[in-house]
Amino acid sequence: MTAGVLLVPNRSVEHVVDDAVEQASLAHGAGVRQVWLGQQLDLDAVAVAGVIGAMVPGLAVGTSVVPINPRHPLIVAAAAQTAQSASHGRFSLGLGLGVAPLEEPTFGIATDHAAQRLREYLTVLRAVRDTGTVDFHGAHVTAVDPHVMPVALPSAPPYPIYVAAMGPQTLRVTGELADGTLPYAGPRTLEEFVVPSIAKAAADAGRPSPRVFGLVSVAVTDDVEGATAVAAETMAMYDQVPSYQRINAREGVNSVVELALIGSAEHVARGLARYRDAGATDLLLMPIQSDREALRRVCELAAGIPRDEGGL
């Protein structure tokens, strides 16, 4: 099992990318082997991951996650190949289905037929990654290699593709076409639903066992009340999203805040062990508190989690 850490660059500083690199250097110095970045509208996660990969040698980087809407897969493939080259083969592409109530008014696009869109998207990404070319015409995605402008970067090693899949249809598509999943789900949901669903889909498609990341919001702190208040404020929006509501119901909680692990390092470590026991192959720790010392404590905890031989 590997344990990575999500970084959140400080948008209030003058040089945001420098701040991201500094956080990544702190994580690497603490013993963390992979850091992840989430996509928002103001900063490109794949680009920042590539910069970190180039500036912090030996540190693996990834995105958790880049929504597929409204990005064309050929554009995402080019960005992923660039980050893979910059990081010397240590980049992982994490994709998400997005949040319809946010994306539809923001971009003026339709987001229906999510599973089919994902299937077509992954088909294009894998064609470029695995064959170096593409000629695909789907109901939602068209991608054609014009040849005069190459779509593949031959020098970039293949990068793993993960999807934040949480429903039965998207888990099936992810198991068939991607390399694993990054669901924000508790240990009960992982054990009873996510792991068996994606494992069956991969096996039926004749593919290797997928990686399953346990995403966990954590704070290693003596101020449990204060950290819980921060979690409630920053995570409240997830409870309004239907896919997260269904996960909460499966998990038997009223809010995603109840899945956060807050307290001593020993308390958090015991909670993380439940994800391992539920079938997670890897962990992705998401710090609740944003100050450097809080990040250091989470990184030290992540670095202390035993790694298996198949990890990064």
C-alpha positions in Angstrom: 0.0 0.0 0.0 1.2 3.5 -0.9 0.0 6.7 0.8 0.0 9.9 -1.2 -1.0 13.4 -0.1 -3.2 16.0 -1.8 -1.6 19.4 -2.0 -3.7 22.6 -2.1 -1.6 25.5 -3.4 -2.1 28.8 -1.5 -3.9 31.1 -3.9 -3.2 34.1 -1.8 0.6 34.2 -2.4 2.2 36.0 -5.2 3.7 32.9 -6.9 1.2 30.1 -6.5 3.2 27.5 -8.4 6.2 28.2 -6.3 4.1 27.5 -3.2 3.0 24.2 -4.7 6.6 23.2 -5.3 7.5 24.2 -1.8 4.7 22.0 -0.4 5.8 19.1 -2.6 9.4 19.5 -1.4 8.1 19.4 2.2 6.2 16.2 1.5 9.1 14.6 -0.3 11.4 15.6 2.5 9.1 13.9 5.0 9.2 10.7 3.1 6.0 10.9 0.9 6.5 9.3 -2.5 3.5 10.8 -4.4 1.5 14.0 -4.2 -1.7 14.8 -5.9 -3.5 18.0 -7.1 -7.1 18.8 -7.7 -8.5 20.8 -10.6 -10.3 24.0 -10.2 -11.0 26.8 -12.6 -8.1 29.1 -11.7 -5.1 26.8 -11.8 -4.3 23.8 -14.1 -3.6 20.7 -12.1 -1.8 18.8 -14.8 0.5 21.7 -15.5 1.3 22.2 -11.9 1.9 18.4 -11.5 4.3 18.6 -14.4 6.2 21.5 -12.8 6.5 19.6 -9.5 7.6 16.5 -11.2 10.4 18.4 -12.9 11.4 20.4 -9.8 11.3 17.7 -7.2 13.2 14.7 -8.6 12.0 11.3 -7.5 8.6 12.5 -6.4 5.6 11.0 -8.2 2.7 13.3 -9.1 -0.9 12.9 -10.1 -4.3 14.7 -10.4 -7.2 14.0 -8.2 -9.1 14.8 -10.2 -9.5 16.6 -13.6 -13.2 16.6 -14.7 -13.6 15.3 -18.2 -16.1 18.1 -19.1 -15.7 20.2 -21.1 -12.1 19.0 -22.0 -11.6 17.1 -25.2 -9.6 13.9 -24.6 -6.9 14.8 -27.1 -6.2 18.0 -25.2 -6.0 16.0 -21.9 -3.8 13.4 -23.6 -1.4 16.1 -24.7 -1.3 17.6 -21.2 -0.8 14.2 -19.6 2.0 13.3 -21.9 3.7 16.6 -21.2 3.5 16.0 -17.4 4.7 12.5 -17.9 7.7 13.7 -19.7 8.4 16.5 -17.2 8.2 14.1 -14.3 10.3 11.5 -16.0 7.6 8.9 -16.0 6.1 9.5 -12.6 2.7 11.1 -13.5 -0.8 9.6 -12.9 -3.9 11.0 -14.6 -6.9 11.0 -12.3 -10.2 11.9 -14.0 -13.6 12.8 -12.6 -17.1 12.8 -14.0 -17.7 16.4 -12.7 -20.6 18.0 -10.9 -23.5 18.7 -13.1 -25.1 21.5 -11.1 -21.7 23.3 -11.3 -20.6 22.5 -14.8 -23.9 23.0 -16.7 -24.4 26.7 -15.8 -20.7 27.4 -15.9 -19.8 26.0 -19.3 -23.3 25.9 -20.9 -23.0 22.2 -21.7 -25.0 19.0 -21.2 -23.5 16.4 -18.8 -26.0 13.6 -19.2 -25.1 10.0 -20.3 -22.1 10.1 -17.9 -21.2 6.5 -18.2 -21.2 6.5 -22.0 -19.3 9.8 -22.2 -16.7 8.2 -19.8 -16.5 5.1 -22.0 -15.8 7.1 -25.1 -13.3 9.4 -23.3 -11.3 6.5 -22.0 -11.4 4.8 -25.3 -9.7 7.8 -26.9 -7.1 8.2 -24.1 -6.2 4.6 -24.2 -5.9 4.6 -28.0 -3.5 7.5 -27.9 -1.5 6.1 -24.9 -1.4 2.4 -26.0 -1.3 2.6 -29.8 0.0 6.1 -30.6 -2.9 7.0 -32.8 -6.7 7.2 -32.7 -9.7 7.2 -35.1 -12.8 7.2 -33.0 -16.3 8.4 -33.7 -18.7 8.1 -30.8 -22.1 9.6 -29.8 -20.4 12.2 -27.6 -16.7 12.2 -28.6 -15.0 12.3 -31.9 -11.2 12.0 -32.0 -9.2 11.6 -35.2 -5.4 11.6 -35.6 -4.7 14.1 -38.4 -1.2 12.7 -38.8 0.2 16.1 -39.8 -0.1 16.9 -36.1 0.9 13.9 -34.1 -1.4 13.0 -31.1 1.1 10.8 -29.3 4.5 11.7 -27.7 6.6 8.6 -28.3 9.2 9.4 -25.7 6.6 9.7 -22.9 6.1 6.3 -21.1 2.5 5.2 -20.7 0.8 6.8 -17.7 -1.8 5.2 -15.5 -5.4 6.5 -15.8 -7.7 6.5 -12.7 -11.3 7.6 -12.5 -13.3 8.9 -9.5 -16.1 6.4 -10.2 -18.7 5.9 -7.5 -21.7 4.5 -9.3 -22.3 1.0 -10.8 -22.2 2.0 -14.4 -19.1 4.2 -14.1 -17.3 1.6 -12.0 -18.0 -1.0 -14.7 -16.6 1.3 -17.4 -13.6 2.1 -15.2 -12.9 -1.5 -14.5 -13.0 -2.3 -18.2 -10.9 0.6 -19.5 -9.0 2.4 -16.7 -6.3 1.3 -14.3 -8.2 2.0 -11.1 -10.5 4.2 -9.2 -10.3 7.2 -6.9 -13.6 7.3 -5.1 -14.4 9.5 -2.2 -16.1 6.7 -0.2 -15.8 5.2 3.3 -14.5 1.8 4.1 -17.9 0.1 4.2 -18.7 1.4 0.7 -15.3 0.3 -0.5 -15.6 -3.2 0.8 -19.2 -3.9 0.0 -19.6 -2.0 -3.3 -16.6 -0.3 -4.9 -14.0 -3.0 -4.7 -16.2 -6.0 -5.8 -17.8 -3.9 -8.6 -14.6 -2.7 -10.2 -12.8 -6.0 -9.7 -15.5 -7.9 -11.5 -15.6 -5.5 -14.3 -11.8 -5.7 -14.8 -11.9 -9.5 -14.6 -14.7 -9.8 -17.1 -12.7 -7.7 -19.5 -9.6 -9.7 -19.0 -7.7 -6.8 -17.4 -5.3 -6.7 -14.5 -6.7 -6.1 -11.0 -7.4 -2.4 -10.7 -5.9 -0.1 -8.0 -8.4 1.3 -5.6 -7.5 4.4 -3.7 -9.0 5.3 -0.4 -9.5 9.0 -0.3 -9.6 10.3 3.3 -9.8 13.8 4.7 -7.4 13.9 7.7 -6.1 16.2 10.4 -3.4 15.1 12.9 -4.1 17.5 15.7 -5.0 18.0 19.4 -7.6 20.6 18.4 -10.3 18.1 17.3 -13.1 20.6 17.6 -11.3 23.3 15.6 -10.4 20.9 12.8 -13.9 19.5 12.7 -15.3 23.0 12.2 -12.9 23.6 9.3 -13.9 20.2 7.8 -17.6 21.1 8.1 -17.0 24.4 6.4 -14.9 23.2 3.5 -16.7 19.9 2.8 -20.3 21.0 3.1 -20.8 21.4 -0.6 -20.2 17.6 -1.2 -23.4 16.8 0.8 -25.4 18.6 -1.9 -24.1 16.5 -4.8 -26.4 13.4 -5.6 -23.5 11.0 -6.1 -22.0 11.9 -2.7 -25.5 11.6 -1.1 -25.8 8.1 -2.4 -22.3 7.3 -1.0 -23.3 8.7 2.4 -26.4 6.5 2.4 -24.3 3.4 1.6 -21.9 4.3 4.3 -24.6 5.0 6.9 -23.6 8.6 7.5 -25.4 11.9 7.2 -22.4 13.9 5.9 -19.0 13.3 4.4 -17.6 15.2 7.4 -18.3 12.1 9.4 -15.8 10.2 7.3 -13.0 12.6 8.2 -10.3 11.2 10.5 -9.4 13.9 13.0 -7.2 13.4 16.1 -3.9 12.0 17.2 -1.6 10.2 14.7 -2.5 6.9 16.4 -6.3 7.6 16.0 -6.0 8.6 12.3 -3.7 5.6 11.6 -6.3 3.2 13.1 -9.0 4.7 10.9 -6.8 4.4 7.8 -6.3 0.7 8.6 -10.0 0.2 8.0 -9.6 1.3 4.4 -6.8 -1.2 3.9 -8.9 -3.9 5.4 -11.8 -2.9 3.1 -9.7 -3.6 0.0 -8.0 -0.3 -0.8 -4.7 -0.8 -2.5 -3.5 2.8 -1.9 -4.4 5.8 0.2 -4.7 9.4 -0.7 -4.7 11.7 2.4 -6.4 15.1 2.0 -5.3 17.5 4.8 -8.1 19.4 6.4 -5.9 22.1 7.8 -3.9 24.3 5.4 -0.9 25.5 7.4 2.6 24.1 6.8 2.9 22.4 10.2 -0.4 20.6 9.7 0.7 19.5 6.3 4.0 18.2 7.7 2.2 16.1 10.3 0.0 14.5 7.6 3.0 13.8 5.4 4.9 12.2 8.3 1.9 10.0 8.9 1.6 9.1 5.2 5.3 8.3 5.0 5.0 5.9 8.0 2.4 3.7 6.3 4.0 0.4 5.2 4.4 0.2 1.4 3.9 -3.0 -0.6 6.4 -4.0 -3.3 4.0 -3.0 -6.1 3.6 0.6 -5.0 5.4 3.7 -6.3 
